Amino acid sequence: MVGGCVLDWQALIIAARTVGRLAYQKAIEELDTELTKVIEDFDRAVNVEALRRTKETGEHALSQSLKS
């Protein structure tokens, strides 16, 4: 019966690793989705700031050239 018990434990360990891997995979996918959203939000914020600065610089340069 000892041999059968060892095989049962091995089967349980394999099952636990498989289930654990699936759980980690799901967590990794969720984190990847959240990180993608954060990166996209950051990219939009940087683009908005760049557009604002370009607008300010463009208006400033234009007003200076009109004064000359």
C-alpha positions in Angstrom: 0.0 0.0 0.0 3.0 2.3 0.5 3.6 2.4 -3.3 0.0 3.4 -4.0 0.2 6.1 -1.4 3.3 7.6 -3.0 1.6 7.6 -6.4 -1.5 9.4 -4.8 0.8 12.1 -3.3 2.6 12.5 -6.7 -0.7 12.9 -8.4 -1.8 15.5 -5.8 1.4 17.4 -6.2 1.1 17.4 -10.0 -2.6 18.6 -9.7 -1.6 21.3 -7.2 1.1 22.6 -9.5 -1.2 22.6 -12.5 -4.0 24.5 -10.6 -1.4 26.8 -9.1 0.0 27.6 -12.5 -3.5 28.3 -13.8 -4.1 30.6 -10.9 -0.9 32.5 -11.4 -1.6 32.7 -15.1 -4.9 34.3 -14.4 -3.3 36.8 -12.0 -0.6 37.6 -14.5 -3.2 38.3 -17.2 -5.2 40.6 -14.9 -2.0 42.5 -13.9 -1.1 42.8 -17.5 -4.5 44.2 -18.4 -4.2 46.7 -15.5 -0.7 47.7 -16.4 -1.7 48.2 -20.1 -4.5 50.6 -18.9 -2.0 52.6 -16.7 0.5 52.9 -19.6 -2.3 54.0 -22.0 -3.5 56.6 -19.4 0.0 57.9 -18.9 0.6 58.1 -22.6 -2.5 60.1 -23.1 -1.6 62.4 -20.2 1.9 63.0 -21.7 0.4 63.7 -25.1 -2.0 66.2 -23.7 0.8 67.9 -21.8 2.9 68.0 -25.0 0.1 69.5 -27.0 -0.5 72.1 -24.3 3.1 73.1 -24.3 3.3 73.1 -28.1 0.2 75.4 -28.2 1.7 77.7 -25.6 5.1 77.8 -27.4 3.4 78.3 -30.8 1.3 81.1 -29.6 4.2 82.7 -27.7 6.4 82.4 -30.8 3.7 83.8 -33.0 3.0 86.7 -30.8 6.7 87.6 -30.6 7.0 87.5 -34.4 4.0 89.8 -34.7 5.5 92.3 -32.4 8.7 92.5 -34.4 
